[in-house]
Amino acid sequence: MSTIFHLSFPIENIADTKRFYVEGLGCEVGREGKGSLILNLQGHQLVAHIVREPLTPQRGIYPHHFGLTFATEAAWEDFLQRAKDNGLTFYQQPKHRFKGERIEHRTFFLEDPFHNLLEFKYYVYPSAVFGELQYSQVGDAH
């Protein structure tokens, strides 16, 4: 098994979590308990934990969000279409960032029922994921 990414995040209930992540995004369900649900998001482990404190929207996309970076533009576009077809809530519509630069990428943000933000992106140049150190820009201006 290769290394996979793991992320734990707060939810209010399992039913809405399954609707968004399983039906909407296509995650596979793993172990499930009264207070948590493990999800497979394209080979990465998400663990949704029910919390008792109220979950409120954050102001903007920073500092907290998570998601996927796709290897191909076609895969990104397919995932975008899936989100649209399933009526998921877009926090930010699809857009191009840094067009014409080595860090050019396409991105969109979704918001789950508990105000967790998810970003899905595709880099035109794969070297931009961890490289292109001459650029200091990361995402949108705060």
PyMOL commands that set and color helices and strands:
alter all, ss='L'
color gray80, all
select helices_A, chain A and resi 14-24+73-85+126-128
alter helices_A, ss='H'
color red, helices_A
select strands_A, chain A and resi 6-11+28-32+36-41+44-50+66-70+90-97+105-111+117-123
alter strands_A, ss='S'
color yellow, strands_A
deselect
rebuild
show_as cartoon
